[in-house]
Each structure stands twice: as structure tokens, then as C-alpha cells.
Amino acid sequence: MRVIAVFLLLAVGAAHAQQPAAAAAREHDHGQDEVLRENDTIKWRHVLGGVADIDEVAYTSLPPTRQPNPTAQGAGNPVIVHAMTFVPKRLDRTGARRHPLLVFVHGGVHANFNTSSAHMVAELVEQGYTVIAPDYRGSTGYGRRFYELIDYGGRENDDVWAARNWMLENYAFLDPARVGILGWSHGGMITLMNIFEHPEAYAVAYAGVPVSDLVARMGYKTESYRRLFSAPYHIGKTAEENANEYLRRSPVTHVQKLATPLLIHTNTNDEDVNVLEVRRLIAALQAAGKKFDFKIYENAPGGHTFNRIDTKLACESRKEIWSFLGALLKPAAPAGLAARASICP
């Protein structure tokens, strides 16, 4: 397969030189991604099956933003999105008592929700939260077509919004008034865009090291990174060519819409989302007179993942997050739920 890819690359080198991001998408090993995702689905049950009932679900969201052939059969159909759901074992599901829901949004320009987050999901489930983690359009593990549906700062936000609604429609024991949303990096950006676009729908939100300003981000990132956005199947233009479109997709542009309790964390030595982006977001929120909570960590070990790893500082930071969420969502750990062994008791 790789030999064929190399041959094709040589055969159409000039075209690929003009569209390097499109070429990268074609050459990306989507088959390997699918195998990794399927293996990870099995691993979820192995790691958390003792504390949660785990399922992989599929629901529909808005159609693709780009329709190469709008008259083709099936053109304009809703996008099918997959998600992992985690319901605490022994949770009262009779409806006699309602329970909170958390929407957990993964990061990465192209990635998926995988077991690198298992320790955090465990900590949430053990508190009594039901969790849904959507693999919004552009996520890996679903083939090239889904990968190229990416709409960073666009309809990916709608995919996450649809995940929230699907859970409430299908689980009567969940409380619509006690829904929270959280995410890191790209997931933090989607978290912000969701509460800006649907302020009445979320009781609380956490955005960790969030992508906040795409114009600023394009300025300090590499050319190969920028190509992911200017690819023909994505935004199609650079930030230089269409700054307004990049700003439209940036949380910093929408701060005046904040009406949801929000906690933001960032780190001065973040090697992915430069602290300047998040400082701009914080300054914009303050200028808009918005009430929110934030903390800027100074050179916290771990950089971009400082509070998602297994250090004492990470545990303390996550406990701060869980306390912030819990004050408004009020989860109750199910009686008799066996706690998972954790370094963050």
C-alpha cells in the first residue's frame, strides 16, 4: 500500500505541491486509525467496565458544510457521529431521582476520544456523573471521508451539541438542568463555543488550555499545521486570505455571549496552545464585563497536558475542576459502586 502511495505521489507531484494538506489526508493511514479505535473500544471496557456501563452509540448531526456534488444520491444527508457513553453502575435509573450529565470533548485537530482519558472518566463516573464523549466530524478512526468532514470551529460544535441532546432524549434519568461540558485544547475550544452558542443549555463549563484565537494561532504555528486548515476540504483559505473566517471560528470573538459559569486553566509553558491565546481570551472576557474563574499556572510540569497526567499537581488541579463542576451539578456517587484504583483518591 505504501509503495502504491509513493508511486501516486511521484505521478502527480505538481498537484500535490499545490495541495499538500489534501495529499497528506490521502496518505494518512486511515485503516490503522480504525484498528486502533476498535482496539481502544475494547480497552475501555477492560479498564472501566467495573464502574461503568459502557456503550458506543451513533446519532445524526447537521449535513456536511461542503457538498462536492449537491445532486448526488444522499447529498445533504445528516452526518452520522459516534460517541462513547459511560453510565455509573448501580445508578438509580428509575427516574425517581435525576442525575447530572457531562459532555466530555476530546482535543486534537484530528484525533478521537481514547483511553488516554480513562483515568479522568473514572474519576467522574465514581462521583456519579453520566458521561458522553462524541467523536465529532474530523475525528480519526472512521475513514478518510469522515476525516475530511472536519469543520474546526464550525459544525463540529453542532456535533457536540447534538451529543448532549441525544443523551437527554434517550436517558430519562438525566436532568436537563444539570448538564456540564468540559474539554482541553481543541476540546476546550469546542466547550467554549457550545456555551457561547447555547448558554441556556449548560449549567457549568471547564475549558483547559483552550484554543482561543485562530488568527493568532496561525501566526505562531508551523506551515504544515496551517495547511490542515487551508486544505480544499476544510476552510480552503489561509488566515491571511480570510482573517474574518478564522475569527468567526474563534472563541475570543464571541466572549460577549458568556452566560454560563466557566473555569479556564492555562499554563505558561504550554508547548501547544501558547499562553498568549488564552491570555487574550481572558482579557476579552474581562473587557466584556463577564464573571468567570481562571487560573494561569506558571511553568507547571507537563506543559500542555500538565493537569491530565499522574502527578500530584495534576491531581490537585483536577480536584479543583471537579469541585467547580460539582458545586453546580451536584452529583451523588451510587451506593456500593466499587472505586477504581486511582492515584488521585
C-alpha positions as CSV (number, residue, x, y, z in Angstrom):
1,M,0.0,0.0,0.0
2,R,2.8,2.4,0.9
3,V,4.6,1.6,-2.5
4,I,1.4,2.5,-4.3
5,A,1.2,5.7,-2.3
6,V,4.7,6.7,-3.2
7,F,4.1,5.9,-6.9
8,L,1.0,8.1,-7.0
9,L,2.9,10.9,-5.2
10,L,5.5,10.9,-7.9
11,A,3.0,10.7,-10.7
12,V,1.1,13.8,-9.5
13,G,3.8,15.6,-7.7
14,A,2.9,19.0,-9.1
15,A,-0.7,18.8,-8.0
16,H,0.4,17.7,-4.5
17,A,2.8,20.5,-4.2
18,Q,-0.1,22.9,-4.7
19,Q,-2.3,21.0,-2.2
20,P,0.0,19.4,0.4
21,A,-2.7,19.1,3.1
22,A,-5.0,17.3,0.7
23,A,-2.2,14.9,-0.2
24,A,-1.5,14.3,3.5
25,A,-5.1,13.4,4.0
26,R,-4.9,10.8,1.2
27,E,-1.7,9.4,2.5
28,H,-2.9,9.2,6.1
29,D,-3.2,5.6,7.3
30,H,-6.9,5.6,8.0
31,G,-7.1,1.9,8.1
32,Q,-4.6,1.8,11.0
33,D,-6.7,4.5,12.7
34,E,-9.8,2.3,12.5
35,V,-8.0,-0.7,14.0
36,L,-6.6,1.5,16.8
37,R,-10.1,2.9,17.6
38,E,-11.7,-0.6,17.6
39,N,-9.0,-1.9,19.9
40,D,-9.5,1.1,22.2
41,T,-13.2,0.5,22.4
42,I,-12.4,-3.0,23.8
43,K,-9.8,-1.4,26.2
44,W,-12.4,1.0,27.6
45,R,-14.5,-2.0,28.8
46,H,-11.5,-3.6,30.3
47,V,-10.3,-0.5,32.2
48,L,-13.7,0.9,33.3
49,G,-16.1,-2.0,32.9
50,G,-16.1,-2.4,36.7
51,V,-17.5,1.0,37.4
52,A,-19.5,2.0,34.3
53,D,-21.9,0.6,31.8
54,I,-20.1,1.5,28.5
55,D,-21.6,1.8,25.1
56,E,-20.7,3.1,21.6
57,V,-23.7,5.0,20.1
58,A,-24.4,6.6,16.8
59,Y,-26.6,9.7,16.2
60,T,-27.1,12.3,13.5
61,S,-25.9,15.9,13.3
62,L,-26.0,18.6,10.6
63,P,-25.1,17.8,7.0
64,P,-21.5,18.4,5.8
65,T,-20.7,22.1,5.1
66,R,-19.2,21.2,1.7
67,Q,-21.2,19.3,-0.9
68,P,-18.9,18.5,-3.9
69,N,-21.9,17.1,-5.8
70,P,-25.1,18.5,-4.3
71,T,-27.3,16.5,-6.7
72,A,-25.7,13.1,-5.9
73,Q,-27.6,10.4,-4.2
74,G,-27.6,11.0,-0.4
75,A,-26.1,14.5,-0.8
76,G,-27.3,16.7,2.1
77,N,-27.9,13.8,4.4
78,P,-27.1,14.4,8.1
79,V,-23.6,13.4,9.3
80,I,-23.6,10.2,11.5
81,V,-21.5,10.8,14.6
82,H,-20.3,8.1,17.0
83,A,-19.8,8.6,20.7
84,M,-18.8,6.6,23.8
85,T,-21.2,6.7,26.8
86,F,-20.4,5.9,30.4
87,V,-23.2,5.4,32.9
88,P,-22.2,4.6,36.5
89,K,-23.1,1.1,37.6
90,R,-25.7,1.0,40.4
91,L,-27.0,4.4,39.3
92,D,-30.8,4.7,40.1
93,R,-32.3,4.8,36.6
94,T,-35.9,4.5,37.6
95,G,-36.5,8.3,37.1
96,A,-37.3,8.7,40.8
97,R,-34.2,10.8,41.0
98,R,-32.5,12.6,38.2
99,H,-28.7,12.8,37.7
100,P,-26.2,15.2,36.1
101,L,-24.7,14.7,32.6
102,L,-21.2,15.7,31.5
103,V,-20.2,16.2,27.8
104,F,-16.5,15.4,27.5
105,V,-15.0,16.8,24.4
106,H,-11.7,15.4,23.0
107,G,-8.9,17.5,21.6
108,G,-6.6,17.3,18.6
109,V,-7.0,18.8,15.1
110,H,-7.7,15.2,14.1
111,A,-8.0,12.8,17.0
112,N,-10.6,10.8,18.9
113,F,-11.7,10.1,22.4
114,N,-9.4,7.3,23.6
115,T,-8.3,5.6,26.8
116,S,-5.7,8.2,27.5
117,S,-8.6,9.9,29.2
118,A,-9.7,6.8,31.1
119,H,-8.4,7.9,34.5
120,M,-10.4,11.2,34.2
121,V,-13.6,9.4,33.1
122,A,-13.1,7.0,36.0
123,E,-12.9,10.0,38.4
124,L,-16.1,11.4,37.0
125,V,-18.1,8.2,37.0
126,E,-17.1,7.4,40.5
127,Q,-18.6,10.8,41.5
128,G,-21.9,9.8,39.9
129,Y,-21.7,11.5,36.5
130,T,-23.0,10.0,33.3
131,V,-20.6,11.0,30.5
132,I,-20.9,11.2,26.8
133,A,-17.8,11.7,24.7
134,P,-18.5,12.4,21.0
135,D,-16.1,11.8,18.1
136,Y,-17.2,14.9,16.1
137,R,-16.6,15.3,12.4
138,G,-13.0,15.2,11.5
139,S,-12.2,12.6,14.2
140,T,-9.8,9.8,13.4
141,G,-10.8,6.1,13.2
142,Y,-13.8,6.4,10.9
143,G,-12.1,6.5,7.5
144,R,-10.9,9.2,5.1
145,R,-14.4,10.6,4.3
146,F,-15.2,11.4,8.0
147,Y,-11.7,12.8,8.5
148,E,-12.2,15.2,5.6
149,L,-15.6,16.4,7.0
150,I,-13.6,18.4,9.6
151,D,-15.1,21.8,10.3
152,Y,-12.8,23.3,13.0
153,G,-14.8,25.9,14.9
154,G,-17.8,25.2,12.7
155,R,-20.2,22.3,12.6
156,E,-18.1,20.2,14.9
157,N,-19.7,22.4,17.6
158,D,-23.1,21.2,16.4
159,D,-22.0,17.6,16.6
160,V,-21.2,18.1,20.3
161,W,-24.4,19.9,20.9
162,A,-26.3,17.0,19.3
163,A,-24.5,14.6,21.7
164,R,-25.9,16.5,24.6
165,N,-29.4,16.4,23.2
166,W,-29.2,12.7,22.2
167,M,-28.4,11.8,25.8
168,L,-31.3,13.8,27.3
169,E,-33.7,12.3,24.7
170,N,-32.6,8.7,25.4
171,Y,-32.0,8.6,29.2
172,A,-34.9,9.8,31.2
173,F,-32.9,9.7,34.5
174,L,-30.7,12.6,33.3
175,D,-31.5,16.2,34.5
176,P,-31.6,18.7,31.6
177,A,-30.9,21.5,34.2
178,R,-27.7,19.8,35.3
179,V,-25.6,19.4,32.2
180,G,-22.0,20.4,32.2
181,I,-19.4,20.4,29.4
182,L,-15.6,20.1,29.6
183,G,-12.6,19.7,27.3
184,W,-8.9,20.5,26.8
185,S,-7.2,22.2,23.9
186,H,-9.4,21.8,20.8
187,G,-11.9,20.3,23.1
188,G,-11.7,23.4,25.3
189,M,-12.4,25.5,22.3
190,I,-15.5,23.4,21.4
191,T,-16.6,23.7,25.0
192,L,-16.4,27.5,24.8
193,M,-18.2,27.6,21.5
194,N,-21.0,25.4,22.9
195,I,-21.7,27.6,25.9
196,F,-21.5,30.7,23.8
197,E,-23.9,29.4,21.3
198,H,-26.2,27.6,23.8
199,P,-25.9,29.4,27.1
200,E,-29.2,28.1,28.4
201,A,-28.3,24.5,27.8
202,Y,-25.2,24.1,30.1
203,A,-25.1,24.7,33.9
204,V,-21.3,24.9,34.0
205,A,-18.2,24.5,31.8
206,Y,-14.5,23.9,32.1
207,A,-12.0,24.8,29.3
208,G,-8.5,23.6,29.8
209,V,-5.7,25.2,27.8
210,P,-8.3,26.1,25.2
211,V,-7.5,27.1,21.6
212,S,-8.9,30.6,21.7
213,D,-7.8,32.7,18.8
214,L,-7.2,31.1,15.4
215,V,-5.7,34.1,13.8
216,A,-3.1,34.4,16.5
217,R,-2.6,30.6,16.4
218,M,-1.9,30.6,12.7
219,G,0.7,33.2,13.2
220,Y,2.9,31.1,15.6
221,K,2.2,27.6,14.3
222,T,4.2,25.8,11.5
223,E,3.3,25.8,7.8
224,S,2.3,22.2,8.0
225,Y,-0.1,22.9,10.8
226,R,-1.6,25.8,8.9
227,R,-2.2,23.6,5.8
228,L,-4.6,21.5,7.9
229,F,-6.9,24.5,7.9
230,S,-6.4,25.8,4.4
231,A,-6.9,22.4,2.8
232,P,-9.5,22.4,0.0
233,Y,-11.8,20.1,2.0
234,H,-11.6,22.4,5.1
235,I,-11.6,26.2,5.3
236,G,-9.9,26.4,1.9
237,K,-8.1,29.6,2.6
238,T,-5.3,30.8,4.9
239,A,-5.8,33.2,7.7
240,E,-4.0,35.8,5.6
241,E,-6.5,35.3,2.8
242,N,-9.6,35.3,5.1
243,A,-8.9,36.5,8.6
244,N,-12.6,37.1,9.3
245,E,-13.5,33.5,8.7
246,Y,-10.8,32.4,11.2
247,L,-12.0,35.0,13.7
248,R,-15.6,33.8,13.3
249,R,-14.5,30.3,14.4
250,S,-12.5,31.7,17.4
251,P,-13.9,31.8,21.0
252,V,-12.3,35.2,21.6
253,T,-14.7,36.7,19.1
254,H,-17.8,35.5,21.0
255,V,-17.0,36.4,24.6
256,Q,-19.9,38.8,24.9
257,K,-22.2,35.7,24.8
258,L,-20.9,34.2,28.0
259,A,-23.7,33.5,30.5
260,T,-22.5,30.1,31.9
261,P,-20.3,29.6,35.0
262,L,-16.9,28.9,33.5
263,L,-13.5,27.9,34.7
264,I,-10.4,28.3,32.5
265,H,-6.9,26.9,33.1
266,T,-3.8,27.6,31.1
267,N,-0.1,27.1,31.6
268,T,2.8,29.5,30.8
269,N,5.0,26.7,29.3
270,D,2.3,25.1,27.2
271,E,4.1,23.9,24.0
272,D,0.9,23.5,22.0
273,V,-1.6,26.3,22.9
274,N,0.6,29.2,23.6
275,V,-0.5,31.1,26.8
276,L,-0.8,34.2,24.7
277,E,-4.0,32.8,23.1
278,V,-5.7,32.1,26.5
279,R,-4.5,35.5,27.9
280,R,-6.2,37.2,25.0
281,L,-9.4,35.2,25.8
282,I,-9.2,36.1,29.5
283,A,-8.6,39.8,28.7
284,A,-11.5,39.8,26.2
285,L,-13.9,38.3,28.8
286,Q,-12.8,40.8,31.4
287,A,-13.3,43.7,28.9
288,A,-16.8,42.4,28.2
289,G,-17.5,42.6,31.9
290,K,-18.1,38.8,32.2
291,K,-17.9,36.9,35.5
292,F,-15.8,33.7,35.3
293,D,-13.0,31.9,37.0
294,F,-9.5,31.3,35.7
295,K,-6.0,30.2,36.8
296,I,-2.7,30.7,35.0
297,Y,-0.2,28.0,36.0
298,E,3.4,29.1,36.0
299,N,5.6,26.6,34.2
300,A,3.6,23.6,35.5
301,P,5.4,20.3,34.7
302,G,3.8,18.6,31.8
303,G,3.2,21.6,29.6
304,H,0.1,21.2,27.5
305,T,-1.0,18.1,29.5
306,F,0.0,19.4,32.9
307,N,-3.3,18.5,34.7
308,R,-4.1,15.4,32.7
309,I,-1.1,13.3,33.8
310,D,-0.5,11.4,37.0
311,T,1.4,14.0,39.1
312,K,0.4,15.5,42.5
313,L,-0.1,18.9,40.8
314,A,-2.3,17.3,38.2
315,C,-4.4,15.6,40.8
316,E,-4.8,18.8,42.8
317,S,-5.8,20.7,39.6
318,R,-8.4,18.1,38.7
319,K,-9.8,18.2,42.2
320,E,-10.3,21.9,41.7
321,I,-12.1,21.3,38.4
322,W,-14.3,18.6,39.9
323,S,-15.2,20.8,42.8
324,F,-16.1,23.7,40.4
325,L,-18.3,21.4,38.4
326,G,-19.8,19.6,41.4
327,A,-20.9,22.8,43.1
328,L,-23.5,23.3,40.3
329,L,-24.1,19.8,39.1
330,K,-24.4,18.1,42.5
331,P,-23.5,14.5,41.6
332,A,-24.1,11.7,44.0
333,A,-21.9,8.6,43.9
334,P,-24.1,5.4,43.6
335,A,-24.1,3.4,46.8
336,G,-21.9,0.3,46.6
337,L,-20.0,1.4,43.4
338,A,-16.6,-0.2,43.6
339,A,-14.0,2.5,43.3
340,R,-11.3,2.1,40.7
341,A,-7.7,2.1,41.9
342,S,-6.5,5.7,41.4
343,I,-3.5,7.7,42.3
344,C,-5.9,10.7,42.8
345,P,-8.2,9.4,45.6
